[in-house]
Amino acid sequence: MGITAHKLRRSLANAGGPRAFEVIYGSQQDVTSPSSPTTFTSLDFGDENSERSIVIAIASRDARVTGVTIGGITATQMYEGIEDAGYVIPEFWVASVPTGTSGNVVVSYTDTPDWMSISSYICYSLDTTPYDTASDSNATPSVTIDVPSNGAILAVGTCANPYDSSTWTGVTTDYALDVAGDGASSGSISELSAQTGRTVSNNNVGTIQSIAVMSLQSI
């Protein structure tokens, strides 16, 4: 199980009060041969704030997620990408989690997955309805996505057969790793100007893969 951290920050206000729109990468964990429900412990939730949401990016092989809790709070699915070959599935879930600088994430699902990888994103003053979404599923997945002024993008990818390397274009790679011979990765970028048709792609070398991408804005 691995944990990494890379933060993308916007200007800060006081930790407890109103805060400018931010999207910050927290941490990552993965597990092989899990059973439902799976608990990922002590993920990074960032600074406490009444306007904080936590987004969980999920990559898996053959896990059809039915529910997520984040710090004990029931999450809502924001977006699910294309399911490639019936078993690689990227998706995002979100919950308002105002307290706690870290916490557990519990994922429930059907089927018997080979593995699952999740990453946390700390978001302040987030509109939890994505501004735009896009997904692609092929050997070299690529999408175009519209972005609002001062917007952000989150991307998650999963691949199988086999994993060699992974590089994102259009976002900053936050993590990319081998999980049980397959691949999982996520990326993000913030403080973007308004644009139409921004390209986001992944060269996660594998014969079966899918990416899910969404642009975000402030409330």
Secondary structure, 3 states (H helix, E strand, C coil): CCCCCCCCCCCCCCCCCCCCCEEEEEEEEEEECCCCCEEEEEEECCCCCCCEEEEEEEEEECCEEEEEEECCEECEEEEECCCECCCEEEEEEEEECCCCCEEEEEEEEECCCCEEEEEEEEEECECCCCCEEEEECCCCCEEEEEECCCEEEEEEEEEECCCCCCCEECCEEEEEEEECCEEEEEEEEEEECCEEEEEEEECCCCCEEEEEEEEECEC
